[in-house]
Amino acid sequence: MKKLLISLLLASLTSGAQAADDKMLFAEYRVVSADLAASSPEARPRKVWRLGMEFLRFEDTPNPETGAHILVIVHEPDIWIIDRNKNEGQHTVDPGPHYAVHFPIFPREASEKLKKLEFGSELRFFQDSGAAELPPQTVDGIKCKLYRLKLDDREVTLFLKPDNLPLQIEVQSAGVKYAVRFLRYDPDQKPDMSLFKVPPGIKIIEAQ
């Protein structure tokens, strides 16, 4: 299971990024769904920091089922996957030949097109994909602009706040409806390079 997790993370973390190097993106988000129990790890907040094409930090929520509390740090070509509950982690090296961070918003989606939607390029992705602009809609007291597109059998909708930052992205298909809700979203943070270093006290093992 641990090797599978590492493989999935590595597949998500390597390939073309788009963020600017002089500004750091920070997002805190969670999954929203009527079918998701409030106690589910998927419903709890996660955090991601991304800087340019080389740096990423992902803080997962603690998983009561597995006991794991995953932290991922990327400083290309180095990648660390850490279990904060055990204070240990694995280090691996991106085999290249192109070194760039890629972090999709929907990494588990079956739609390969939807997997190309990543943090920091939400509006551009919808515009480049030919999304239709819909009438505004108010969500939790926030009047949002809506952009919608069809990807495979999915209908995907971007809810954009008045400041042009995303509030949520909703995915709907036959029998399935859920959204990623952004609790905090700041694309203009001053870079903090300490975020992309392994915390002290962590035992690191080289991946085999």
Secondary structure as the mmCIF struct_conf table of DSSP 4:
data_model
#
loop_
_struct_conf.conf_type_id
_struct_conf.id
_struct_conf.beg_label_comp_id
_struct_conf.beg_label_asym_id
_struct_conf.beg_label_seq_id
_struct_conf.end_label_comp_id
_struct_conf.end_label_asym_id
_struct_conf.end_label_seq_id
HELX_RH_AL_P HELX_RH_AL_P1 LYS A 2 LEU A 13
STRN STRN1 THR A 14 THR A 14
BEND BEND1 SER A 15 SER A 15
TURN_TY1_P TURN_TY1_P1 ASP A 21 ASP A 22
BEND BEND2 LYS A 23 LYS A 23
STRN STRN2 MET A 24 VAL A 32
TURN_TY1_P TURN_TY1_P2 ALA A 34 ASP A 35
BEND BEND3 LEU A 36 LEU A 36
TURN_TY1_P TURN_TY1_P3 ALA A 38 SER A 39
BEND BEND4 SER A 40 SER A 40
HELX_RH_3T_P HELX_RH_3T_P1 PRO A 41 ALA A 43
BEND BEND5 ARG A 44 ARG A 44
STRN STRN3 ARG A 46 LEU A 51
TURN_TY1_P TURN_TY1_P4 GLY A 52 GLU A 54
STRN STRN4 PHE A 55 GLU A 59
HELX_LH_PP_P HELX_LH_PP_P1 ASP A 60 PRO A 62
TURN_TY1_P TURN_TY1_P5 PRO A 64 THR A 66
STRN STRN5 ILE A 70 HIS A 75
TURN_TY1_P TURN_TY1_P6 GLU A 76 PRO A 77
STRN STRN6 ASP A 78 ASP A 83
TURN_TY1_P TURN_TY1_P7 ARG A 84 ASN A 87
STRN STRN7 GLU A 88 VAL A 93
BEND BEND6 PRO A 97 HIS A 98
STRN STRN8 VAL A 101 VAL A 101
STRN STRN9 PRO A 104 PRO A 104
BEND BEND7 ILE A 105 ILE A 105
TURN_TY1_P TURN_TY1_P8 PRO A 107 ARG A 108
BEND BEND8 ALA A 110 ALA A 110
TURN_TY1_P TURN_TY1_P9 GLU A 112 LYS A 113
HELX_RH_3T_P HELX_RH_3T_P2 LEU A 114 LYS A 116
STRN STRN10 GLU A 118 GLU A 118
TURN_TY1_P TURN_TY1_P10 PHE A 119 GLY A 120
HELX_RH_AL_P HELX_RH_AL_P2 GLU A 122 ASP A 128
TURN_TY1_P TURN_TY1_P11 SER A 129 GLY A 130
HELX_LH_PP_P HELX_LH_PP_P2 ALA A 131 ALA A 131
STRN STRN11 ALA A 132 VAL A 139
TURN_TY1_P TURN_TY1_P12 ASP A 140 GLY A 141
STRN STRN12 ILE A 142 LEU A 151
TURN_TY1_P TURN_TY1_P13 ASP A 152 ASP A 153
STRN STRN13 ARG A 154 LEU A 160
TURN_TY1_P TURN_TY1_P14 PRO A 162 ASP A 163
BEND BEND9 ASN A 164 ASN A 164
STRN STRN14 PRO A 166 SER A 173
TURN_TY1_P TURN_TY1_P15 ALA A 174 GLY A 175
STRN STRN15 VAL A 176 GLN A 189
HELX_LH_PP_P HELX_LH_PP_P3 LYS A 190 PRO A 191
HELX_RH_3T_P HELX_RH_3T_P3 MET A 193 PHE A 196
BEND BEND10 LYS A 197 LYS A 197
HELX_LH_PP_P HELX_LH_PP_P4 VAL A 198 PRO A 199
TURN_TY1_P TURN_TY1_P16 PRO A 200 GLY A 201
STRN STRN16 LYS A 203 GLU A 206
#
